[in-house]
Amino acid sequence: MAGGQERVLRRRIKSVNATKKITKAMELIAASQISRSQQRIASNRPFRVGMASLIVEAASANKAVAEKMLGVPENPKSITIVCIVGDRGLSGAYNSSVLRATERLIAEKTANGAQVSLITVGKKAPSYFRFRGFEVAESFQGFSDKPEFENARAVATAIAQPFTNGEVDQVLLVSTNYLSAATQQVAISQLLPLLGPDDGAEGEQQSSKQAGPAGYTEFEPDVEHLLAELAPKAVEAEVFAALLEGAASFHASQQRAMAAATENAEELARTLTRTMNRARQDAITTEIMEIVGGAEALRPSKGA
């Protein structure tokens, strides 16, 4: 019995060590991708700031025209929600946090009488929502960990077209903001209508209020046509920024999850090794006692 237990423990220790090698490799790969994702976020920031600055300047030039495409609708009847998650798991709470926030947002908007349509980015989202009875209007997959601008353009086209046609009153985005390698935060933001200078915009749009052109600016063509051209570009910039921050957040979450898995594997291997050594010692002690007992039985008695 003891020998059989020792063989089982040896197999388990071998399996745990093999798993530890995989999690360690995934941890190192995710850690290398974090710095690359940070560089891409920093490289995209000037374009995003410049686009937000143009939107703010154009809106300031003609408030009447800007009201058609800028602002926060009071009672939207039709809302599109865009959910950005990962294509893969093994990333801690990254996917589940965004999915639960999206589910709560859908329930809230539906309770207020709005008709909600859902667009997802990432392989983990469609199955989650279909299992819970939510219909997914359109799904994009295969680029969440390394997004390109063409991917953001495809998502932005699916978002902007219904809004331009008047089929959707508001477009909301649920994604993850990358704050640091240790901190990522689920955020809900408005993509369309675009946020104007008086809508309490945060981040790059807020900083663009001070960074925008000062003084008299003459627009060619007129503000209405200019905003019509800039709006899709601004949506593309915002979607691309969200994809980049989502990729960085995914890699950071996966690095932490794999580091924890590696530590757990090491602890489990130590525990199994101690158990195996104890079982081996018990087997050796049993064998010694059997040998001694046999020797004592074979030894002739004094009376004989």
C-alpha positions in Angstrom: 0.0 0.0 0.0 2.8 2.4 0.9 4.7 1.7 -2.3 1.6 2.3 -4.4 0.9 5.6 -2.6 4.5 6.7 -3.2 4.1 6.0 -7.0 0.9 8.1 -7.1 2.6 11.0 -5.3 5.6 10.8 -7.7 3.3 11.1 -10.7 1.4 14.0 -9.1 4.7 15.9 -8.3 5.8 15.3 -11.9 2.5 16.7 -13.2 2.6 19.7 -10.9 6.2 20.6 -11.9 5.2 20.3 -15.6 2.3 22.7 -15.0 4.6 25.1 -13.1 6.9 25.3 -16.2 4.0 26.3 -18.3 2.7 28.9 -16.0 6.2 30.3 -15.5 6.6 30.6 -19.3 3.2 32.3 -19.6 4.1 34.7 -16.8 7.4 35.7 -18.6 5.6 36.2 -21.9 2.9 38.3 -20.4 5.5 40.4 -18.6 7.3 41.1 -21.9 4.1 42.1 -23.6 3.2 44.7 -20.9 6.1 47.1 -21.8 5.3 46.7 -25.5 1.6 47.6 -24.8 2.6 50.6 -22.7 4.7 51.9 -25.6 1.8 51.5 -28.0 -0.5 53.4 -25.6 2.0 56.2 -25.3 2.5 56.4 -29.1 -1.2 56.6 -29.7 -1.8 59.4 -27.1 -0.7 62.4 -29.3 -3.1 61.4 -32.1 -5.9 61.0 -29.6 -5.2 64.3 -27.9 -5.0 66.1 -31.2 -8.3 64.6 -32.4 -10.0 65.6 -29.2 -8.6 69.1 -29.5 -10.0 69.5 -33.0 -13.5 68.3 -31.9 -13.5 70.8 -29.0 -12.4 73.7 -31.2 -14.9 72.9 -33.9 -17.7 72.6 -31.3 -16.7 75.9 -29.8 -17.0 77.6 -33.2 -20.7 76.7 -33.8 -22.6 75.4 -30.8 -25.9 75.0 -32.7 -24.3 72.6 -35.2 -22.3 70.8 -32.5 -25.5 70.0 -30.6 -26.4 67.5 -33.3 -23.3 65.3 -32.8 -22.0 66.3 -29.4 -23.4 66.1 -25.9 -25.0 63.6 -23.6 -28.6 62.5 -24.5 -31.1 62.9 -21.6 -33.5 60.0 -22.4 -32.0 57.8 -25.2 -34.5 55.2 -26.5 -31.9 53.1 -28.4 -28.5 52.3 -27.0 -25.6 50.3 -28.3 -23.2 48.9 -25.7 -19.7 47.8 -26.8 -18.0 45.3 -24.5 -14.2 44.8 -24.9 -12.7 41.6 -23.3 -10.0 39.1 -24.2 -9.8 36.2 -26.6 -8.2 34.0 -24.0 -8.6 33.2 -20.3 -6.1 32.5 -17.6 -6.0 36.3 -16.8 -7.6 36.5 -13.4 -10.6 38.7 -13.1 -10.0 40.7 -16.3 -12.7 39.2 -18.4 -15.2 38.5 -15.7 -15.1 42.1 -14.3 -15.9 43.7 -17.7 -18.6 41.1 -18.5 -20.4 41.6 -15.1 -20.2 45.4 -15.5 -21.7 45.1 -19.0 -24.4 42.8 -17.7 -25.3 45.3 -15.0 -25.3 48.2 -17.5 -27.7 46.3 -19.9 -30.1 45.6 -17.0 -30.0 49.2 -15.9 -30.7 50.6 -19.4 -33.4 48.0 -20.1 -35.1 48.9 -16.8 -35.2 52.5 -17.9 -37.1 51.6 -21.0 -34.3 51.8 -23.6 -33.8 49.2 -26.3 -30.2 47.9 -26.0 -28.1 46.2 -28.7 -24.8 44.6 -27.8 -21.5 44.5 -29.8 -18.6 42.5 -28.3 -14.9 42.4 -28.9 -13.1 39.3 -27.7 -13.9 35.5 -27.9 -15.0 35.3 -24.2 -17.9 37.6 -24.5 -20.4 36.0 -27.0 -20.7 32.7 -25.1 -21.1 34.5 -21.8 -24.0 36.7 -23.0 -25.7 34.0 -25.1 -25.8 31.7 -22.1 -27.6 34.4 -20.1 -30.1 35.1 -22.9 -28.6 38.3 -24.3 -28.5 38.7 -28.1 -25.1 39.7 -29.5 -25.7 41.9 -32.6 -22.1 41.7 -33.8 -18.9 40.1 -32.5 -15.2 40.8 -33.3 -12.5 38.3 -32.3 -8.9 37.4 -32.9 -7.1 40.6 -32.1 -7.7 41.6 -28.5 -4.1 40.9 -27.3 -2.4 42.6 -30.3 -4.9 45.1 -31.8 -4.2 47.1 -35.0 -5.8 50.3 -36.2 -7.6 48.4 -38.9 -9.3 46.4 -36.2 -10.4 49.6 -34.5 -11.7 50.9 -37.8 -13.8 47.9 -38.4 -15.4 48.1 -34.9 -15.9 51.9 -35.3 -17.7 51.4 -38.6 -20.1 49.0 -37.0 -20.7 51.5 -34.2 -20.9 54.8 -36.2 -23.1 53.6 -39.1 -26.3 53.0 -37.1 -25.7 56.2 -35.2 -25.3 58.2 -38.4 -28.5 56.7 -39.8 -30.4 57.7 -36.7 -31.1 54.1 -35.6 -29.1 54.5 -32.3 -29.3 57.5 -29.9 -26.2 56.6 -27.7 -23.2 54.3 -27.9 -21.5 53.3 -24.6 -18.2 51.5 -24.2 -17.3 49.1 -21.4 -13.6 48.4 -21.2 -10.6 48.4 -18.9 -8.4 51.3 -18.2 -4.7 50.5 -17.7 -3.4 52.6 -14.8 -0.3 50.6 -13.9 1.0 47.0 -14.0 -0.7 46.4 -10.7 -3.9 48.4 -11.2 -6.5 48.2 -13.9 -10.0 49.6 -13.7 -13.2 48.8 -15.5 -14.6 52.0 -17.1 -17.9 52.9 -18.8 -17.6 55.8 -21.3 -19.7 57.4 -24.0 -18.5 57.0 -27.6 -21.4 58.6 -29.4 -22.5 61.4 -29.4 -19.0 62.8 -28.9 -18.3 64.5 -25.7 -18.1 68.3 -26.1 -16.1 70.8 -24.0 -19.0 71.2 -21.5 -19.7 67.5 -20.9 -17.2 66.8 -18.2 -15.0 64.7 -20.5 -12.1 63.1 -18.8 -8.5 62.1 -19.7 -7.2 63.3 -23.1 -10.4 65.2 -23.9 -10.2 67.2 -20.7 -6.5 68.1 -21.2 -7.3 69.1 -24.8 -9.4 72.0 -23.5 -6.2 73.7 -22.4 -4.1 72.4 -25.3 -6.5 73.4 -28.1 -5.9 76.3 -30.5 -6.4 79.7 -29.0 -7.8 82.8 -30.7 -9.7 83.1 -34.0 -9.9 79.9 -36.1 -11.4 79.7 -39.6 -12.8 76.4 -40.6 -12.8 75.1 -44.2 -15.2 73.4 -45.0 -17.9 74.6 -42.5 -18.2 73.2 -39.0 -21.1 70.9 -39.9 -19.2 69.1 -42.6 -16.0 69.2 -40.6 -17.7 67.5 -37.6 -19.3 64.9 -39.9 -15.8 64.1 -41.2 -14.1 64.2 -37.8 -16.7 62.1 -35.8 -15.8 58.7 -37.4 -12.1 59.5 -37.0 -12.6 60.4 -33.3 -14.6 57.2 -32.7 -11.8 55.2 -34.4 -9.2 56.9 -32.1 -11.2 56.2 -29.0 -11.9 52.6 -29.9 -8.2 52.0 -30.8 -7.2 53.5 -27.4 -9.6 51.3 -25.6 -8.3 48.2 -27.5 -4.7 49.1 -26.6 -5.5 49.7 -22.9 -7.5 46.5 -22.9 -4.5 44.6 -24.3 -2.2 46.0 -21.7 -4.7 45.2 -18.9 -5.1 41.7 -20.2 -1.3 41.1 -20.2 -0.9 42.6 -16.7 -3.8 40.5 -15.3 -2.4 37.4 -16.9 1.1 38.1 -15.6 -0.3 38.3 -12.0 -2.5 35.3 -12.4 0.4 33.1 -13.8 2.7 34.3 -11.1 0.2 33.3 -8.4 -0.3 29.9 -10.2 3.5 29.3 -10.3 3.7 30.0 -6.5 0.8 27.7 -5.8 2.4 25.0 -7.9 5.7 25.3 -6.0 3.8 25.1 -2.7 1.8 22.1 -3.8 5.0 20.4 -5.0 6.6 20.9 -1.6 3.6 19.6 0.2 3.4 16.5 -2.0 7.1 15.9 -1.6 6.8 16.0 2.2 3.9 13.6 2.0 5.8 11.3 -0.2 8.8 11.3 2.1 6.6 10.6 5.0 5.1 7.6 3.1 8.5 6.4 2.2 9.7 6.6 5.8 6.6 4.7 7.0 7.2 2.0 4.4 10.9 1.7 5.5 9.9 1.6 9.2 7.3 -1.1 8.4 9.8 -3.2 6.5 12.4 -2.9 9.4 9.8 -4.0 11.9 8.8 -7.0 9.8 12.5 -8.0 9.4 13.1 -7.6 13.1 10.0 -9.5 14.0 10.9 -12.3 11.6 14.4 -12.5 13.0 13.0 -12.7 16.5 10.7 -15.5 15.5 13.5 -17.5 14.0 15.8 -17.1 16.9 15.8 -20.2 19.2 14.4 -19.7 22.6 16.6 -20.1 25.8 14.6 -23.1 27.0 15.3 -25.0 23.8 
